[in-house]
Amino acid sequence: MNENKRNQRAGTKIFRGTGYLLLVAAAFCTMVPLLWLLTSSFKTANEIFAVPIQWFPSFPPRVAASPYIVEDAYPKIEKPTMIDDTTWNELQPQLTQAIWTKAQTHIAANAQLSNYVPSQKLQTEMIEGLWQQLVTSLPDEIWHGTNTSIIAAVQDTVIPETVDTIWGSVYREVAFGTLQIEDLDFNRTPIEDVKWEIGQGTEARMRPSVDTQTVASLSYDFQNSNTLHITATIPASVPIERIRRIALPIRGDASYHRLSLTVTVLQPEETLNTTTGITYQPTRPFVLESALWNDAVWRLHGIPGELEASHITMQQNNNPQLSTEEPNNSKSSNLPAFHTPETIDGSQLRLQLKIHQPAYLSIVWDKLTANYRNLWKTVPYNRYFINSVFIATASTLLTLFFCSLGGYAFAKYQFRGQKILFGILLASMMVPFQVLLVPLFGLMYDMGWLNSYKAIIIPFSVGAFGVFLMRQFIVTIPSELIDAARIDGCSEFGIYYRIVLPIIKPALGALTIYSFLGSWNGYLWPLIILRDEAKYTLPIGLANLVGIYRQDYGMLMAGTLLSLMPIVILFLAMQREFVQGITLGSVKE
């Protein structure tokens, strides 16, 4: 007998232990997508699509000189299994040389890539990248041929599109495009032949380019100083007070160095060595966080538009006297040398670009928060967030009010056709929402509610599930309690407000989370109704980050993670009511 009890207890412990392990495994599987969402919000596009999967974001490189080569971007070349070691030792040098020769031909033919600084690291990374992308996918029968046929087959796989892709992954260099000035009437004037000059005491040089998109490429080294100065003097195409924006296309080097622009209006005075004018200083720097072309835009005047959050605001500073001669002291050895033309016809603009190398911790912070910063610059995330909060809150409050009233009526009032109406209500839960899209859209059109919040909030302020849930809870309230309130002179609405609502508080908490979550995540109906982008909700705004012409998955992950915060806060605030709501009535008294 005792032996049976011991065996039973041991079996119970094993069962419980197995159950606990299964619960932990299920919880882990549930947390994996959330972990991927969290880590991907800190990744760049290359890290998100890395093969094999890269679970955590990498730290940015310590870049002190540019151009530079991204090391270990691709794995080392491995011997194909179909070739023996002796043949491979003879064939590998010929293959690598053939790949690089074919790649050099494509590089020389591409004007955007031809102006580069050659190095052995670049050659190695390009060969490894091309091998990983192309050669490993060759059919097995190719490796059974002669060395000449193998080399010819490998060379044929090297195409210009793949060379450009690998180049963009391993080669980093700062380049400038054509400067443009935009006036208050949104007319853009390109400034051709801008002569950028490097400041004294700086290890840097500008290389002109034959590419139509690239005006000049920049090489620099922060070995002796952490700041680089570049200056240029250009004619002012419009008066300074009518300049709205100054745009400079920049291809960064993904170094996360910070670039700032200072604009000074030069006016001739009595001498050529002294000028007076007004200086515009940026409120924040432009971070070289990408290796792609981006427009660095500095706004001097005018009101920014909805999608101009990425533009850098310039603040005006009165500058009564500026010297065009560099002071002759040791403290100014790193400042740029400004060269004023001998004759100045009208006002001119002196542009001073400063590239600064911040501390490495600042670079790491800029890299990890890039998706979040760019999210606010790319889309009006604040407006989307406010729209979603307003719609979800209004819809939830109306749902709680009307569903609780309906549930109270079905639970405590006896009237003709009550059971039939309640049956029809329950039957409506079986009708898919997609079936109601067309007639509901036609109704909204006839009422003139298209592109309005009313069309999203009011049609869903009463739901069959909410009425059913409230009715099931209110049925458990003793009718004697309600009759006693009537005898005491309480009105019908007073009974509902003072007696019923406090008792069904757990059910209201469960319905609050259910209704808020459904409205917060609603995508299809708001997408059909809303036309104005200023009224978009978060699901629609975030969905626009990924499309045919845009693939901003990092910002999508960041925006999605931020959109979870209201749901988490709401659940934590109403956790007790929610748990009571889903467990009430599950245990028989």
Secondary structure, 3 states (H helix, E strand, C coil): CHHHHHHHHHHHHHHHHHHHHHHHHHHHHHHHHHHHHHHHCCCCHHHHCCCCCCCCCCCCCCCCEECEECCCCCCCCCCCCCCCHHHHHHHHHHHHHHHHHHHHHHHHHCHHHHCCCCCHHHHHHHHHHHHHHCHHHCCHHHHHCCHHHHHHHHHHHCCHHHHHHHHHHHEECEEECCEEEEECCCCEEEECCCCCEECCCCEEEEEECCCCCCCEEEEEECCCCCEEEEEEEEECCCCHHHEEEEEEEEECCCCCCEEEEEEEEEEECCCCCEEEEEEEEECCCEECCCCCEEEEEEECCCCCCCCCCCCEEEEEEEEEEEECCCCCCHHHCCCCCCCCCCCCCCCEEEEEEEEECCCHHHHHHHHHCHHHHHHHHHCCHHHHHHHHHHHHHHHHHHHHHHHHHHHHHHHHCCCCCHHHHHHHHHHHHHCCHHHHHHHHHHHHHHHCCCCCCHHHHHHHCCCHHHHHHHHHHHCCCCHHHHHHHHHCCCCHHHHHHHHHHHHCHHHHHHHHHHHHHHHHCCCHHHHHHCCCHHHCCHHHHHHCCECCCCECHHHHHHHHHHHCHHHHHHHHHCHHHHHHHHHCCCCCC
